């Protein structure tokens, strides 16, 4: 005869309440229109004019979707990847 004992193990939900934002890196040479593009995207999603683009800008584009816009000048090919790495590893 075998004896089976079942133990109730609590299950911990480790999923975050809010999903992380989608990161949009606008990368290009000087004068290509990076700032203009970000300003127009912000105006499209928020219906407000943005006078100056400084740092990452996060907007809510749906009930569960956030978008983060980052302007990254073309200094080198590693610059955009460095910015994305910093955002994903450290957050804002």
N, CA and C atoms as a LAMMPS dump frame, in Angstrom:
ITEM: TIMESTEP
0
ITEM: NUMBER OF ATOMS
276
ITEM: BOX BOUNDS ff ff ff
-5.0000000000000000e+02 5.0000000000000000e+02
-5.0000000000000000e+02 5.0000000000000000e+02
-5.0000000000000000e+02 5.0000000000000000e+02
ITEM: ATOMS id mol type element x y z
1 1 1 N 0.84 -1.163 0
2 1 2 C 0 0 0
3 1 3 C 0.892 1.235 0
4 2 1 N 0.567 2.188 -0.879
5 2 2 C 1.337 3.427 -0.936
6 2 3 C 0.482 4.568 -0.422
7 3 1 N 1.126 5.487 0.175
8 3 2 C 0.44 6.636 0.753
9 3 3 C 0.854 7.883 -0.018
10 4 1 N -0.082 8.558 -0.609
11 4 2 C 0.182 9.792 -1.357
12 4 3 C -0.309 10.969 -0.533
13 5 1 N 0.583 11.919 -0.349
14 5 2 C 0.214 13.139 0.36
15 5 3 C 0.445 14.295 -0.607
16 6 1 N -0.567 15.076 -0.834
17 6 2 C -0.465 16.223 -1.723
18 6 3 C -0.329 17.487 -0.899
19 7 1 N 0.64 18.265 -1.264
20 7 2 C 0.86 19.537 -0.58
21 7 3 C 0.459 20.669 -1.505
22 8 1 N -0.197 21.636 -0.961
23 8 2 C -0.582 22.811 -1.743
24 8 3 C 0.585 23.792 -1.753
25 9 1 N 1.105 24.039 -2.921
26 9 2 C 2.209 24.979 -3.069
27 9 3 C 1.634 26.288 -3.61
28 10 1 N 1.864 27.38 -2.894
29 10 2 C 1.32 28.649 -3.382
30 10 3 C 2.024 29.067 -4.68
31 11 1 N 1.231 29.589 -5.588
32 11 2 C 1.761 30.057 -6.861
33 11 3 C 1.837 31.574 -6.806
34 12 1 N 3.019 32.098 -7.072
35 12 2 C 3.226 33.539 -7.032
36 12 3 C 3.219 34.068 -8.462
37 13 1 N 2.377 35.032 -8.707
38 13 2 C 2.299 35.646 -10.03
39 13 3 C 3.385 36.707 -10.123
40 14 1 N 4.37 36.475 -10.979
41 14 2 C 5.488 37.409 -11.11
42 14 3 C 5.378 38.287 -12.355
43 15 1 N 4.261 38.214 -13.056
44 15 2 C 4.107 39.071 -14.229
45 15 3 C 3.844 40.502 -13.776
46 16 1 N 4.44 41.473 -14.458
47 16 2 C 4.216 42.863 -14.053
48 16 3 C 2.79 43.3 -14.347
49 17 1 N 2.329 44.267 -13.573
50 17 2 C 0.975 44.775 -13.782
51 17 3 C 0.868 45.515 -15.106
52 18 1 N 1.899 46.256 -15.445
53 18 2 C 1.922 46.978 -16.707
54 18 3 C 3.037 46.415 -17.577
55 19 1 N 2.758 46.162 -18.838
56 19 2 C 3.842 45.705 -19.713
57 19 3 C 4.814 46.856 -19.965
58 20 1 N 6.068 46.549 -20.243
59 20 2 C 7.027 47.622 -20.516
60 20 3 C 6.68 48.351 -21.807
61 21 1 N 7.115 49.594 -21.932
62 21 2 C 6.769 50.342 -23.143
63 21 3 C 7.555 49.862 -24.358
64 22 1 N 6.99 50.096 -25.529
65 22 2 C 7.734 49.877 -26.766
66 22 3 C 8.701 51.045 -26.915
67 23 1 N 9.952 50.764 -27.191
68 23 2 C 10.966 51.809 -27.333
69 23 3 C 11.19 52.069 -28.82
70 24 1 N 11.008 53.336 -29.208
71 24 2 C 11.225 53.756 -30.59
72 24 3 C 12.434 54.681 -30.599
73 25 1 N 13.539 54.22 -31.2
74 25 2 C 14.747 55.029 -31.293
75 25 3 C 14.765 55.674 -32.671
76 26 1 N 14.783 56.997 -32.687
77 26 2 C 14.87 57.747 -33.943
78 26 3 C 16.334 58.119 -34.117
79 27 1 N 16.968 57.532 -35.121
80 27 2 C 18.41 57.611 -35.299
81 27 3 C 18.712 58.141 -36.689
82 28 1 N 19.644 59.087 -36.797
83 28 2 C 20.002 59.596 -38.111
84 28 3 C 20.978 60.742 -38.025
85 29 1 N 21.447 61.197 -39.183
86 29 2 C 22.419 62.292 -39.212
87 29 3 C 21.765 63.619 -38.843
88 30 1 N 22.582 64.621 -38.514
89 30 2 C 22.038 65.946 -38.193
90 30 3 C 21.259 66.515 -39.378
91 31 1 N 20.121 67.101 -39.091
92 31 2 C 19.302 67.733 -40.114
93 31 3 C 18.379 66.78 -40.856
94 32 1 N 18.291 65.541 -40.414
95 32 2 C 17.444 64.558 -41.106
96 32 3 C 15.974 64.665 -40.708
97 33 1 N 15.675 65.364 -39.61
98 33 2 C 14.288 65.528 -39.186
99 33 3 C 13.897 64.658 -38.011
100 34 1 N 14.86 64.239 -37.207
101 34 2 C 14.558 63.391 -36.043
102 34 3 C 13.65 64.124 -35.06
103 35 1 N 14.001 65.35 -34.718
104 35 2 C 13.216 66.123 -33.755
105 35 3 C 11.826 66.425 -34.309
106 36 1 N 11.748 66.758 -35.581
107 36 2 C 10.456 67.034 -36.202
108 36 3 C 9.567 65.802 -36.181
109 37 1 N 10.145 64.644 -36.472
110 37 2 C 9.371 63.395 -36.449
111 37 3 C 8.838 63.114 -35.048
112 38 1 N 9.679 63.254 -34.029
113 38 2 C 9.229 62.988 -32.651
114 38 3 C 8.155 63.989 -32.24
115 39 1 N 8.34 65.264 -32.582
116 39 2 C 7.329 66.272 -32.242
117 39 3 C 5.985 65.952 -32.887
118 40 1 N 6.011 65.527 -34.146
119 40 2 C 4.754 65.194 -34.83
120 40 3 C 4.121 63.926 -34.282
121 41 1 N 4.919 62.949 -33.875
122 41 2 C 4.354 61.743 -33.254
123 41 3 C 3.719 62.059 -31.911
124 42 1 N 4.365 62.913 -31.126
125 42 2 C 3.796 63.327 -29.828
126 42 3 C 2.481 64.08 -30.068
127 43 1 N 2.472 64.966 -31.066
128 43 2 C 1.243 65.713 -31.372
129 43 3 C 0.131 64.765 -31.808
130 44 1 N 0.484 63.708 -32.543
131 44 2 C -0.518 62.741 -32.997
132 44 3 C -1.127 61.978 -31.824
133 45 1 N -0.299 61.528 -30.88
134 45 2 C -0.797 60.701 -29.781
135 45 3 C -1.39 61.513 -28.638
136 46 1 N -0.858 62.7 -28.354
137 46 2 C -1.262 63.444 -27.167
138 46 3 C -2.08 64.693 -27.499
139 47 1 N -2.054 65.127 -28.758
140 47 2 C -2.735 66.348 -29.188
141 47 3 C -2.209 67.589 -28.479
142 48 1 N -0.903 67.598 -28.221
143 48 2 C -0.246 68.763 -27.634
144 48 3 C 1.046 69.013 -28.393
145 49 1 N 1.386 70.295 -28.516
146 49 2 C 2.643 70.649 -29.158
147 49 3 C 3.788 70.514 -28.156
148 50 1 N 4.9 70.045 -28.652
149 50 2 C 6.096 69.877 -27.832
150 50 3 C 7.125 70.89 -28.294
151 51 1 N 7.579 71.75 -27.384
152 51 2 C 8.503 72.805 -27.789
153 51 3 C 9.933 72.298 -27.928
154 52 1 N 10.34 71.364 -27.073
155 52 2 C 11.721 70.893 -27.097
156 52 3 C 11.755 69.416 -26.737
157 53 1 N 12.566 68.662 -27.447
158 53 2 C 12.714 67.232 -27.173
159 53 3 C 13.949 67.047 -26.301
160 54 1 N 13.732 66.676 -25.052
161 54 2 C 14.838 66.429 -24.124
162 54 3 C 14.596 65.09 -23.454
163 55 1 N 15.522 64.17 -23.653
164 55 2 C 15.431 62.865 -23.009
165 55 3 C 14.353 61.996 -23.618
166 56 1 N 14.166 60.832 -23.049
167 56 2 C 13.117 59.938 -23.546
168 56 3 C 11.728 60.465 -23.177
169 57 1 N 10.787 60.298 -24.11
170 57 2 C 9.419 60.764 -23.912
171 57 3 C 8.491 59.562 -24.039
172 58 1 N 7.694 59.316 -22.999
173 58 2 C 6.768 58.19 -22.994
174 58 3 C 5.344 58.7 -23.11
175 59 1 N 4.588 58.119 -24.035
176 59 2 C 3.179 58.469 -24.215
177 59 3 C 2.34 57.202 -24.125
178 60 1 N 1.094 57.373 -23.743
179 60 2 C 0.149 56.257 -23.683
180 60 3 C -0.622 56.251 -24.991
181 61 1 N -0.537 55.131 -25.717
182 61 2 C -1.207 55.064 -27.016
183 61 3 C -2.396 54.113 -27.019
184 62 1 N -2.685 53.499 -25.904
185 62 2 C -3.827 52.595 -25.786
186 62 3 C -4.028 52.234 -24.33
187 63 1 N -4.959 51.34 -24.061
188 63 2 C -5.222 50.961 -22.672
189 63 3 C -4.017 50.29 -22.028
190 64 1 N -3.311 49.473 -22.793
191 64 2 C -2.175 48.751 -22.221
192 64 3 C -0.887 48.994 -22.992
193 65 1 N -0.864 49.976 -23.886
194 65 2 C 0.333 50.198 -24.692
195 65 3 C 0.925 51.571 -24.421
196 66 1 N 2.221 51.569 -24.121
197 66 2 C 2.963 52.806 -23.962
198 66 3 C 4.088 52.82 -24.993
199 67 1 N 4.394 53.993 -25.503
200 67 2 C 5.478 54.167 -26.46
201 67 3 C 6.493 55.141 -25.881
202 68 1 N 7.757 54.791 -25.962
203 68 2 C 8.829 55.672 -25.509
204 68 3 C 9.661 56.065 -26.722
205 69 1 N 9.75 57.365 -26.977
206 69 2 C 10.52 57.883 -28.101
207 69 3 C 11.855 58.413 -27.585
208 70 1 N 12.926 58.004 -28.268
209 70 2 C 14.268 58.438 -27.9
210 70 3 C 14.949 58.962 -29.155
211 71 1 N 15.477 60.183 -29.072
212 71 2 C 16.227 60.746 -30.192
213 71 3 C 17.695 60.412 -29.99
214 72 1 N 18.293 59.81 -30.998
215 72 2 C 19.676 59.359 -30.896
216 72 3 C 20.449 59.883 -32.104
217 73 1 N 21.364 60.83 -31.895
218 73 2 C 22.119 61.359 -33.03
219 73 3 C 23.088 60.322 -33.585
220 74 1 N 23.485 60.528 -34.813
221 74 2 C 24.395 59.583 -35.453
222 74 3 C 25.83 59.966 -35.109
223 75 1 N 26.305 59.448 -33.988
224 75 2 C 27.685 59.667 -33.581
225 75 3 C 28.508 58.45 -33.948
226 76 1 N 27.895 57.32 -33.898
227 76 2 C 28.54 56.07 -34.246
228 76 3 C 27.495 54.974 -34.256
229 77 1 N 27.841 53.835 -34.761
230 77 2 C 26.859 52.754 -34.84
231 77 3 C 26.536 52.182 -33.47
232 78 1 N 27.427 52.347 -32.503
233 78 2 C 27.192 51.792 -31.171
234 78 3 C 26.289 52.69 -30.335
235 79 1 N 26.048 53.922 -30.75
236 79 2 C 25.283 54.857 -29.931
237 79 3 C 23.839 54.401 -29.736
238 80 1 N 23.168 54.017 -30.795
239 80 2 C 21.769 53.597 -30.681
240 80 3 C 21.651 52.331 -29.851
241 81 1 N 22.548 51.384 -30.048
242 81 2 C 22.48 50.152 -29.266
243 81 3 C 22.784 50.434 -27.797
244 82 1 N 23.667 51.392 -27.515
245 82 2 C 23.971 51.741 -26.128
246 82 3 C 22.746 52.345 -25.455
247 83 1 N 22.036 53.229 -26.161
248 83 2 C 20.836 53.854 -25.601
249 83 3 C 19.781 52.801 -25.299
250 84 1 N 19.537 51.896 -26.233
251 84 2 C 18.534 50.851 -26.026
252 84 3 C 18.95 49.944 -24.875
253 85 1 N 20.219 49.605 -24.782
254 85 2 C 20.7 48.769 -23.677
255 85 3 C 20.475 49.46 -22.333
256 86 1 N 20.776 50.764 -22.255
257 86 2 C 20.575 51.5 -20.997
258 86 3 C 19.095 51.538 -20.603
259 87 1 N 18.227 51.708 -21.592
260 87 2 C 16.794 51.784 -21.313
261 87 3 C 16.28 50.428 -20.808
262 88 1 N 16.679 49.371 -21.503
263 88 2 C 16.165 48.057 -21.131
264 88 3 C 16.752 47.529 -19.835
265 89 1 N 17.984 47.894 -19.522
266 89 2 C 18.596 47.352 -18.308
267 89 3 C 18.341 48.204 -17.074
268 90 1 N 18.165 49.507 -17.237
269 90 2 C 18.01 50.386 -16.066
270 90 3 C 16.656 51.048 -15.991
271 91 1 N 15.946 51.137 -17.081
272 91 2 C 14.661 51.828 -17.066
273 91 3 C 14.821 53.322 -17.027
274 92 1 N 13.717 54.015 -16.77
275 92 2 C 13.738 55.489 -16.736
276 92 3 C 13.565 55.958 -15.324
